[in-house]
Amino acid sequence: LQKFLIDSNGILKIKNEGIQITGNFVDFKPHGTVEIIYKSGEKYQGEINKGAFHGLGIITTPNGISFACQFENHVEKGFGILKDSTGKLIFGEFNGEKFEEHEKFGDFVFPKPEVTPEHPEINEETFF
């Protein structure tokens, strides 16, 4: 099992914590594009660098709130989009745990991560 998880792609279930991770693993840690489903029902879809949210990611909560932004070492950074439980899209800027709403972005396009086949362009029409 250890050799499988060192550098592999698959599903890891941590039953005692109620976590399921689907994606790539490097040195026993999730790495690259992954999906993590937590016991609470919260879900993370996006990029991870050796276990930490790093790159473009989307977090969805069980109560219907979602947000997408760039992450740096598990911290939200830069422009992002928040979708509230009614489906309303709110544009703003993340700086750590703080989200500052902006009244208008005009022709806002979510910042792209490094161009790879796994990352389609995300904008107001394609986001959620």
MARBA-3410 file (N, C-alpha, C, O; in Angstrom, 1 decimal):
128
0.8,-1.2,0.0,0.0,0.0,0.0,0.9,1.3,0.0,0.5,2.2,-0.7 ~ 1.9,1.3,0.8,2.8,2.5,0.8,3.3,2.8,-0.5,3.4,4.0,-0.9 ~ 3.8,1.8,-1.3,4.4,2.1,-2.6,3.3,2.7,-3.5,3.6,3.5,-4.4 ~ 2.1,2.2,-3.4,1.0,2.7,-4.2,0.7,4.2,-4.0,0.5,5.0,-4.9 ~ 0.8,4.6,-2.7,0.5,6.0,-2.4,1.7,7.0,-2.5,1.5,8.2,-2.5
2.9,6.5,-2.7,4.0,7.4,-2.8,3.8,8.3,-4.1,3.9,9.5,-3.9 ~ 3.6,7.7,-5.2,3.4,8.5,-6.4,2.3,7.7,-7.2,2.6,6.8,-7.9 ~ 1.1,8.2,-7.1,0.0,7.4,-7.8,-1.2,8.3,-8.0,-1.2,9.5,-7.6 ~ -2.2,7.7,-8.6,-3.5,8.4,-8.8,-4.6,7.4,-8.3,-4.5,6.3,-8.7 ~ -5.5,7.9,-7.6,-6.6,7.0,-7.1,-7.4,7.7,-6.0,-7.6,8.9,-6.0
-8.0,6.8,-5.2,-8.9,7.3,-4.1,-8.4,6.9,-2.8,-8.1,5.7,-2.6 ~ -8.3,7.8,-1.9,-7.9,7.5,-0.5,-9.1,7.8,0.4,-9.6,9.0,0.4 ~ -9.5,6.9,1.2,-10.6,7.1,2.2,-10.0,7.0,3.6,-9.4,6.0,3.9 ~ -10.2,8.0,4.4,-9.7,8.1,5.7,-11.0,7.9,6.6,-11.6,8.9,7.0 ~ -11.3,6.7,6.9,-12.6,6.4,7.5,-12.8,7.0,8.8,-13.9,7.5,9.1
-11.8,7.0,9.7,-12.0,7.5,11.1,-12.2,9.0,11.0,-12.7,9.6,12.0 ~ -11.8,9.7,10.0,-12.0,11.2,9.9,-13.1,11.5,8.9,-13.5,12.7,8.8 ~ -13.6,10.5,8.2,-14.7,10.8,7.2,-14.3,11.6,6.0,-15.1,12.4,5.5 ~ -13.1,11.4,5.5,-12.6,12.1,4.4,-12.3,11.2,3.2,-11.8,10.1,3.4 ~ -12.7,11.7,2.0,-12.3,10.9,0.8,-11.6,11.8,-0.1,-12.1,12.9,-0.4
-10.4,11.4,-0.6,-9.6,12.2,-1.5,-9.5,11.4,-2.8,-9.0,10.3,-2.8 ~ -9.8,12.1,-3.9,-9.7,11.5,-5.2,-8.7,12.3,-6.0,-8.9,13.5,-6.1 ~ -7.7,11.7,-6.6,-6.7,12.5,-7.4,-5.4,11.9,-7.3,-5.2,10.7,-7.2 ~ -4.4,12.8,-7.4,-3.0,12.4,-7.5,-2.3,12.5,-6.1,-2.8,13.3,-5.3 ~ -1.3,11.6,-5.9,-0.6,11.6,-4.6,0.9,11.6,-4.9,1.3,10.8,-5.8
1.6,12.4,-4.2,3.1,12.4,-4.3,3.6,12.4,-2.8,3.2,13.2,-2.0 ~ 4.6,11.5,-2.5,5.1,11.4,-1.2,4.1,11.3,-0.1,4.2,12.0,0.9 ~ 3.1,10.5,-0.4,2.0,10.2,0.6,1.0,11.3,0.8,0.2,11.2,1.6 ~ 1.1,12.4,0.0,0.2,13.6,0.2,-0.5,13.8,-1.1,0.0,13.6,-2.2 ~ -1.8,14.4,-1.0,-2.5,14.8,-2.3,-1.7,15.8,-3.0,-1.1,16.7,-2.3
-1.6,15.8,-4.3,-0.8,16.7,-5.1,-1.3,16.8,-6.5,-1.6,15.8,-7.1 ~ -1.5,18.0,-7.0,-2.1,18.2,-8.3,-3.5,18.5,-8.3,-4.0,19.2,-7.3 ~ -4.3,18.0,-9.2,-5.7,18.2,-9.2,-6.5,17.1,-8.4,-6.3,15.9,-8.7 ~ -7.3,17.6,-7.4,-7.9,16.6,-6.5,-9.3,17.0,-6.2,-9.7,18.2,-6.5 ~ -10.1,16.1,-5.7,-11.4,16.4,-5.1,-11.3,15.8,-3.7,-11.0,14.6,-3.5
-11.7,16.6,-2.7,-11.7,16.2,-1.3,-13.2,16.3,-0.8,-13.7,17.4,-0.8 ~ -13.7,15.3,-0.2,-15.1,15.4,0.4,-14.9,15.1,1.9,-14.3,14.0,2.3 ~ -15.4,16.0,2.7,-15.2,15.9,4.1,-16.5,15.3,4.7,-17.6,15.4,4.1 ~ -16.4,14.8,5.9,-17.5,14.3,6.7,-18.7,15.3,6.8,-19.8,14.9,6.8 ~ -18.3,16.5,7.0,-19.3,17.6,7.1,-20.2,17.8,5.8,-21.2,18.5,5.9
-19.7,17.3,4.7,-20.3,17.5,3.4,-19.7,18.6,2.6,-20.0,18.8,1.4 ~ -18.7,19.3,3.2,-18.0,20.3,2.5,-17.1,19.6,1.5,-16.6,18.5,1.7 ~ -16.9,20.3,0.3,-16.1,19.7,-0.8,-15.1,20.7,-1.3,-15.4,21.9,-1.5 ~ -13.9,20.2,-1.6,-12.9,21.0,-2.3,-12.5,20.4,-3.6,-12.2,19.2,-3.6 ~ -12.6,21.2,-4.6,-12.2,20.7,-5.9,-11.1,21.7,-6.5,-11.4,22.9,-6.6
-9.9,21.2,-6.8,-8.9,22.1,-7.3,-7.5,21.5,-7.1,-7.3,20.3,-7.1 ~ -6.6,22.5,-7.1,-5.2,22.1,-7.0,-4.7,22.1,-5.6,-5.0,22.9,-4.8 ~ -3.7,21.2,-5.4,-3.1,21.0,-4.1,-1.6,20.8,-4.4,-1.2,20.1,-5.3 ~ -0.8,21.4,-3.5,0.7,21.2,-3.6,1.1,20.4,-2.3,1.2,21.0,-1.3 ~ 1.3,19.1,-2.5,1.8,18.3,-1.4,1.0,18.5,-0.1,1.5,18.7,1.0
-0.4,18.4,-0.2,-1.3,18.5,0.9,-1.9,19.8,1.2,-2.9,19.8,1.9 ~ -1.4,20.9,0.7,-2.0,22.2,0.9,-2.7,22.8,-0.3,-2.2,22.6,-1.4 ~ -3.9,23.4,-0.1,-4.6,24.0,-1.2,-3.6,25.0,-1.8,-3.2,25.9,-1.1 ~ -3.4,24.9,-3.1,-2.4,25.8,-3.7,-2.7,25.8,-5.2,-2.5,24.9,-5.9 ~ -3.2,27.0,-5.7,-3.6,27.1,-7.1,-5.1,27.4,-7.1,-5.7,27.8,-6.1
-5.8,27.1,-8.2,-7.2,27.4,-8.4,-8.0,26.3,-7.7,-7.7,25.1,-7.8 ~ -9.0,26.7,-6.9,-9.8,25.8,-6.1,-11.2,26.3,-5.9,-11.5,27.5,-5.9 ~ -12.1,25.4,-5.7,-13.5,25.7,-5.4,-13.9,25.0,-4.2,-13.8,23.7,-4.1 ~ -14.5,25.7,-3.2,-15.0,25.0,-2.0,-16.5,25.2,-2.0,-17.0,26.3,-2.2 ~ -17.2,24.1,-1.7,-18.7,24.0,-1.7,-19.1,23.5,-0.3,-18.6,22.5,0.1
-20.0,24.3,0.3,-20.5,23.9,1.6,-21.8,23.2,1.5,-22.5,23.3,0.5 ~ -22.2,22.4,2.5,-23.5,21.6,2.4,-24.7,22.6,2.4,-25.8,22.1,1.9 ~ -24.6,23.8,2.8,-25.7,24.7,2.7,-25.8,25.5,1.4,-26.6,26.4,1.3 ~ -25.1,25.1,0.4,-25.2,25.7,-0.9,-24.3,26.9,-1.2,-24.4,27.5,-2.3 ~ -23.4,27.2,-0.3,-22.5,28.3,-0.5,-21.2,27.8,-1.2,-20.7,26.8,-0.7
-20.8,28.4,-2.2,-19.5,28.0,-2.9,-18.7,29.2,-3.1,-19.2,30.4,-3.2 ~ -17.4,29.0,-3.1,-16.5,30.1,-3.5,-15.3,29.5,-4.2,-14.8,28.4,-4.0 ~ -14.8,30.3,-5.2,-13.6,29.9,-6.0,-12.6,31.0,-5.9,-12.9,32.2,-6.0 ~ -11.3,30.7,-5.8,-10.3,31.6,-5.9,-9.0,30.9,-6.0,-8.9,29.7,-6.1 ~ -7.9,31.7,-6.0,-6.6,31.1,-6.0,-6.2,30.9,-4.5,-6.5,31.7,-3.6
-5.5,29.8,-4.2,-5.0,29.5,-2.9,-3.5,29.6,-2.9,-2.9,29.2,-3.9 ~ -2.9,30.0,-1.8,-1.4,30.0,-1.6,-1.2,29.3,-0.3,-1.5,29.9,0.7 ~ -0.7,28.1,-0.3,-0.4,27.4,1.0,-1.6,27.4,1.9,-1.5,27.7,3.1 ~ -2.7,27.0,1.4,-4.0,26.8,2.1,-4.7,28.1,2.5,-5.6,28.1,3.3 ~ -4.3,29.2,1.9,-4.9,30.5,2.3,-5.5,31.1,1.0,-4.8,31.1,-0.1
-6.7,31.6,1.0,-7.4,32.2,-0.1,-6.7,33.5,-0.4,-6.3,34.3,0.4 ~ -6.4,33.8,-1.7,-5.7,35.0,-2.2,-6.3,35.5,-3.5,-6.6,34.7,-4.3 ~ -6.4,36.8,-3.6,-6.7,37.5,-4.8,-8.2,37.5,-5.1,-9.1,37.2,-4.3 ~ -8.5,37.8,-6.4,-9.9,37.9,-6.8,-10.6,36.5,-6.8,-10.0,35.5,-7.0 ~ -11.9,36.6,-6.5,-12.7,35.4,-6.4,-14.1,35.6,-6.6,-14.6,36.7,-6.7
-14.9,34.5,-6.6,-16.3,34.5,-6.8,-17.0,33.7,-5.7,-16.6,32.6,-5.4 ~ -17.9,34.3,-5.0,-18.7,33.7,-4.0,-20.1,33.5,-4.5,-20.7,34.4,-5.0 ~ -20.6,32.3,-4.4,-22.0,32.0,-4.8,-22.8,31.7,-3.5,-22.5,30.8,-2.8 ~ -23.8,32.6,-3.2,-24.5,32.4,-2.0,-25.6,31.3,-2.1,-25.7,30.8,-3.2 ~ -26.3,31.0,-1.1,-27.2,29.9,-1.1,-28.4,30.1,-2.0,-29.2,29.2,-2.3
-28.6,31.4,-2.4,-29.7,31.7,-3.4,-29.3,31.6,-4.8,-30.1,31.7,-5.7 ~ -28.0,31.4,-5.0,-27.4,31.3,-6.4,-26.8,32.6,-6.9,-26.3,32.7,-8.0 ~ -26.9,33.7,-6.1,-26.4,35.0,-6.4,-24.9,34.9,-6.5,-24.2,34.4,-5.5 ~ -24.2,35.4,-7.5,-22.8,35.5,-7.6,-22.3,36.8,-7.1,-22.8,37.9,-7.5 ~ -21.3,36.8,-6.2,-20.7,38.0,-5.6,-19.3,38.0,-5.9,-18.5,37.0,-5.6
-18.8,39.0,-6.6,-17.4,39.1,-7.0,-16.6,40.0,-5.9,-17.2,40.9,-5.4 ~ -15.4,39.6,-5.7,-14.6,40.3,-4.7,-13.2,39.8,-4.6,-12.7,39.2,-5.6 ~ -12.6,40.1,-3.5,-11.2,39.8,-3.3,-11.0,39.1,-2.0,-11.4,39.6,-1.0 ~ -10.3,38.0,-2.1,-9.9,37.2,-0.8,-8.5,37.6,-0.4,-7.6,37.8,-1.2 ~ -8.4,37.8,0.9,-7.1,38.0,1.5,-7.1,37.3,2.8,-7.5,37.8,3.9
-6.7,36.1,2.8,-6.7,35.2,4.0,-8.2,34.8,4.2,-8.8,34.3,3.3 ~ -8.7,35.1,5.4,-10.0,34.7,5.7,-11.0,35.8,5.4,-12.2,35.6,5.7 ~ -10.6,36.9,4.9,-11.5,38.1,4.7,-11.8,38.1,3.2,-10.9,38.0,2.3 ~ -13.1,38.4,2.9,-13.6,38.5,1.5,-14.2,39.9,1.4,-15.1,40.3,2.1 ~ -13.6,40.7,0.5,-14.1,42.1,0.3,-14.9,42.1,-1.0,-14.3,41.9,-2.1
-16.2,42.5,-0.9,-17.0,42.5,-2.1,-16.7,43.7,-2.9,-16.4,44.8,-2.4 ~ -16.7,43.6,-4.3,-16.5,44.7,-5.2,-17.9,44.9,-5.9,-18.5,43.9,-6.3 ~ -18.3,46.2,-6.1,-19.6,46.4,-6.7,-19.6,45.9,-8.1,-20.6,45.3,-8.5 ~ -18.6,46.1,-8.9,-18.7,45.7,-10.3,-17.3,45.4,-10.8,-16.3,46.1,-10.5 ~ -17.1,44.3,-11.5,-15.9,44.0,-12.1,-15.9,44.2,-13.6,-14.9,44.0,-14.3
-17.1,44.6,-14.2,-17.2,44.7,-15.6,-17.1,43.4,-16.3,-17.8,42.5,-15.9 ~ -16.2,43.2,-17.3,-16.1,41.9,-17.9,-15.1,41.1,-17.2,-14.1,40.6,-17.7 ~ -15.4,40.8,-15.9,-14.5,40.0,-15.1,-14.3,38.6,-15.6,-15.3,37.9,-15.9 ~ -13.1,38.2,-15.6,-12.8,36.8,-15.9,-11.9,36.3,-14.8,-10.9,36.9,-14.5 ~ -12.3,35.2,-14.2,-11.6,34.6,-13.1,-10.1,34.4,-13.5,-9.9,33.8,-14.6
-9.1,34.7,-12.7,-7.7,34.5,-13.1,-7.5,33.0,-13.4,-7.9,32.1,-12.6 ~ -6.7,32.7,-14.5,-6.4,31.3,-14.8,-5.2,30.9,-14.1,-4.3,31.6,-13.8 ~ -5.2,29.6,-13.7,-3.9,29.0,-13.2,-3.0,28.8,-14.4,-3.4,29.2,-15.5 ~ -1.9,28.1,-14.2,-1.1,27.7,-15.3,-1.9,27.0,-16.3,-2.8,26.2,-16.0 ~ -1.7,27.3,-17.6,-2.5,26.7,-18.7,-2.2,25.2,-18.8,-1.1,24.8,-19.1
-3.2,24.4,-18.5,-3.1,23.0,-18.6,-4.4,22.4,-19.2,-5.5,23.1,-19.0 ~ -4.5,21.2,-19.7,-5.8,20.7,-20.2,-6.8,20.5,-19.1,-8.0,20.5,-19.5 ~ -6.4,20.4,-17.9,-7.4,20.1,-16.8,-8.1,21.4,-16.4,-9.1,21.3,-15.7 ~ -7.7,22.6,-16.9,-8.3,23.8,-16.4,-9.0,24.6,-17.5,-8.3,25.4,-18.2 ~ -10.3,24.4,-17.7,-11.0,25.2,-18.6,-11.1,26.7,-18.1,-11.0,26.9,-16.9
-11.3,27.6,-19.0,-11.5,29.0,-18.6,-12.8,29.1,-17.7,-13.8,28.5,-18.1 ~ -12.7,29.9,-16.7,-13.8,30.1,-15.8,-14.2,31.5,-15.9,-13.3,32.4,-15.6 ~ -15.4,31.8,-16.1,-15.9,33.2,-16.1,-17.3,33.2,-15.6,-17.8,32.1,-15.1 ~ -18.0,34.3,-15.6,-19.3,34.4,-14.9,-20.3,33.4,-15.5,-21.2,32.9,-14.8 ~ -20.2,33.1,-16.8,-21.2,32.2,-17.4,-20.9,30.7,-17.1,-21.8,29.9,-17.0
-19.6,30.4,-16.9,-19.3,29.0,-16.8,-19.0,28.6,-15.4,-18.7,27.4,-15.1 ~ -19.0,29.5,-14.5,-18.4,29.2,-13.1,-19.2,28.1,-12.4,-18.6,27.0,-12.2 ~ -20.4,28.3,-11.9,-21.0,27.3,-11.1,-22.0,26.5,-11.9,-22.6,25.6,-11.4
END
